[in-house]
Amino acid sequence: MQNKYKFWLVLSLVVAFGAGLLGGIFGERRYFHDRRQARLQRPQRSGSHFPSLEQLSRELGLSAGQQDEIRKIFEDHDTELKELRSEMNARLGTIRSGLKSKMDAVLTPEQKTKLEASIKVHMEQRKRESEKRRPGSDTSRPQDKPTGESK
């Protein structure tokens, strides 16, 4: 009789362990794999970028003459893109400072200190992420091959 109970106890433990193992494996695949795929499929934070000259040349089979013409088009619009980026950054800075001053009017001094620390941490994190995305600076890219969008 005691062996019967041991058998059922061991069998139930093995079944529970197996169910937990299978649940963990499939749960991990379902939960984490789906999130990773969604993150990879989502466009980068700054939006999709116009393809570089190299990508266009490869995908479209551009001749040398076409590459030269497209390079010239990129160069012609490069200053416009830089000006637009500069204007956007200035406007965002104005909006952010207005937002922060309104928030400061509501927060206590202790909360303001915590907010400043939080903003500092966020800015450092963004700087690190930006450096990871661009291991080399813009000067490392050959100047005769603009990508259509300068950073």
N, C-alpha and C positions, 0 to 999 in steps of 0.2 A: 504494500500500500504506500509505503514511504517512497519507493522508487517511482511510483506513478506520479506522485506530487512533484518530485524532483524533475521528472521528465517534462511535465507540463510547465513548471516554473522555468526551466532552461529553455524550452521551446518558445514560451511567451517572451522571454528576454531576448532571444535571438531574433524573433519576429519584430519586436519593438526596435531593436538595434538596426535591423535591416530596413525597416520603414523610415527610421530617422536618417539613415545613410542615404536612401533613395530620395527622400524629401529634401535633404540638404543638397544633393547633387543637382536635382532638377530645379530646385528653388534658386540655387546659385546661377544656373544657366539661364533661367527665366528672368530673374530679377537683375542680376549684374550684367549679363550678356546683352540683354535688351537695352539697358541704360547706356552701355558702352557703344552699342551700334547707333543709338539715337544721337549720342554726343558726336560720333564721327560723321554722321550724315548731316548734322546741323551746320549751317554755314558759320564761318568764323565770326567773332563778335563785330568786327568792322565791316562785315558784309562780304559778298563775293567780289573778287578782284577780276579785272580785265586780264585776259591771258597775256603772257609775255610774248615778245617777238619770237623767242625760241619755240614756245609752245605752238604759236600760230604757224610758224614755219614747218614744224614737224607734222602738225595735224592737217594742214592745208597743202603741204608740198609747195611752198612758195619758192619762186625763183630768186636769184640774187638781186635782180632789179626790183622785184616786188618787195623784198626785204628792205632794200634801201628806201623805197618810197614810204613804206609803213614806218620805218625808223624815223623818217623826217616828220611824218604825221604825229608820231608820239612826241618828238622833240618840240613841235609847234604847240602842242597842247599841254606840255609839261608845266609851263609857268601858270596857265589858267588853273590847273589842278592844285598847284602849290598855293596860289592865292585863295582859292576856295577853301582849302584845308585850314589856312591861316584865319580866314574870316570865321569859319565854323568854330575853331578853337577859341577865338576871342569871344564870340557870342556865348559859347558854353561856359566860359569862365565868368562872364557877367551874370548869367543865370545862376550858376553855382554859388557865387558870392552873395547874390540877393537871397537865395534860399537859405544859406548858412546864417546870414544876419537875422532873418526872420525866425529861424530856429533858435538862435542865441537869445532872442527876446523872450522865448518861452521857457528855456532850460535854466536850471539852477547852476550856480558856479561849478559844483561838483560834476553835474551832468555835462557841462561845457568841456571840462577837462577830459572826461571820458570820451566825448565826441571827438575832440582834437586828437586823442591817442588813436581812436578807431580810424579816423581819416588818415593819419600818418601811416598806420599799419597797412591800410588799403592801398595807399599810394606806393609804398615800398613793394607790396605784392605785385601790383600792376607793372612796376618797373622791372621786377625780376621776370615776370611772364613775358614782357616785351623783349627782354634780352634773350630769353630762351627761344623765342620765335625767330629772332634775327641774330644768329651767332656772330655774323660779320656785319660791319656797318655798310651804309650805302656806298661808301667809297670802294668797297671790295668788289662791287659789281662793275664790269667794264662799262665805260662811259659811252661806247659806241653801240651798246645794246640796251637801250632803255626799255623798261617793261610797260610803259604807258601810264604808270602810276608811281610817283616818287613818294617815299615816306619821310 
